[in-house]
């Protein structure tokens, strides 16, 4: 049984052996205040939730927990956000600003999407990880902090090291202890337990009285691959509870993209080679034709939805680089304001 009860654990309910192993590890490592931890797993598997749980279970749980999405902040701003700056360090620096490492002193700093940082920034981060000290931009004195560092990524950092995209020394410093989070599709009946939890949560939030899932919805939830993992499941349930007026959620109410396929076989052998299947042979061009530009637009927006608005992750899904994705967005007339609105819909 899961006996962990802090507020950060609300989305870690479930009885699968995979998650019980993760939670057992969390219980053990939370006792160490200095252990640097790397959390890995697909997007939407709950890496931030695990980081908060480690903090909540530690003896410094009353101290700050500070998180930052390294992939969402431009490189030229990331350093000032983390390390702060001195008055007069650059144009517009009218006063000293403390960075997030200082604000997290005595507690935990969570560096999400660490794999998205540049090699230049990684050099500066390495000193902080090694010595727990840094200099504010424009400063001449070292600032010493006592902060637990937890990093997270949904990319394979060992491969990034081989490809010279991530520093090997920083990788080893961050990867003192690694926690691998399983994808939702490998958590068995936890999927239904989480779905029922979210129904209860959103019933209360939106003052609804949805009784549960119909047999067809249960079948779909169990067979769907959930490429967006817990975040995608949560969003699907929230939409269904908010929009539907029926007592039971049906499969169609979940508004899932079935072109992504369903799991053809839940056996371990098949799961390793075919996480989910796209049935290209079911795509047909209508007699009246179809706009290739519309298809491109839909595919790009689907990738952005799946990556929860993260353009770097969306570019990887489309097997292009971020620059090419931005070019296509401009070509299709998808401006930054539209993307902000898109993120507000799909990021929870």
PyMOL commands that set and color helices and strands:
alter all, ss='L'
color gray80, all
select helices_A, chain A and resi 7-9+17-29+47-57+70-72+75-83+100-103+114-116+119-131+157-162+168-174+184-186+190-206+215-223+229-243+251-254+258-260+268-273+280-282+292-306+311-317+322-331+336-346
alter helices_A, ss='H'
color red, helices_A
select strands_A, chain A and resi 37-40+65-69+84-85+97-98+108-112+133-134+143-144+148-153+177-180+212-213+248-249
alter strands_A, ss='S'
color yellow, strands_A
deselect
rebuild
show_as cartoon
